[in-house]
Amino acid sequence: EFKDQGLQVVGVWAYQKTHLDPIVAQTGVSFPIGIPADSTAMEVYTAVHNGVSWFPFQVLVNKEGEVTYMASDYDAESLRREIKAALQGETD
């Protein structure tokens, strides 16, 4: 929906790749998914969430590399609103 406005979706998978392949096949995701070379991403994620795993976890990063939004619960309208604000430069 926002591709032509500059939005790039990138997934990060913090588990073993063998667990990712069936999910990609089942859901048909078309965006790139990075797999960290080590466990650092999962360690940071776990530390931020006090050891509780909340997936999916959304993070919006603006063109300057600043995090403008994070959410553990998927709320399509909230995410859409935040994406629109970020694309218009209206983030805090």
N, C-alpha and C positions, 0 to 999 in steps of 0.2 A: 504493500500500500504506500509506503514512504520511500521506496527505492530511488525514484527519480528526484527526490528532495535531498538526497545525500545520506540516508540511513543505511548503515551496513550492519547486518546481524552476524555475529560470530558466536558460536557455542564453545564452551570449554568443558571437557570431559575429564573428571578427576579420578576416574576408576580405570580398570583394565580395558584395553581396546576390544577384547573379545566380548565384553558386556555391551559395548556401544553398537557393534554391527547389527545385532537383532533389532535394537531400538530404531536405528536409522531405517532399516528395511521395513519395519512395521509402520512408522510414522511418515516416512517419505520426506524428511527434512531436506531442504535444498541449500541451506546455508553452510559455510565452512565450519568445521568443528576442530578446534585445536586440542591436542592431548599433551599436557605438560610432560617434560622429560623426567621429572622427579615428583615427589609427594608434596612439594612446597605449596602448590595451589590448594590442595585439600587441607593441609595444616593451617593455612591462613583462614580458609573458609570455616573450618571447625573452631578455630580460636574466636572468630567474630561471632559465631553463633553458640558460644559456650558449650561446644561438644554436641549440639543437636543438629541433625542434618535436615535441612529444609530445601527440597527441590520441587519444582524448578526455582531457581533464584535468578532474578533479573537485575542487571546493572546497566545503567546508561552512562556512557562516557562521551563527553563532548569533543569537538575537534581539537581542543587544547589539552586533552588528556585528563580532564577533571571528571570525577564521578559526580553526576547530577541527580541520580536516582538509584535506590536499591529497594528491592521488595522480595519477601519470601513467598507471599501469597500471590497467585496469579489472578489479577483483576484486569481483564481486557480493557475496560474503559479507563481505569487509572493509568495503565501503561500507555494507552493511545494518547491520553491527555499529556502525559510527561514527554512522550516522543515529539508531539506537536510543539510543545513549549521549547524543547531542546533545539529543534530544527529552526525555530524562530528566534533563538537566542534569548529566551525569557527565563533562563534558569537562575537560581540563587547563586 
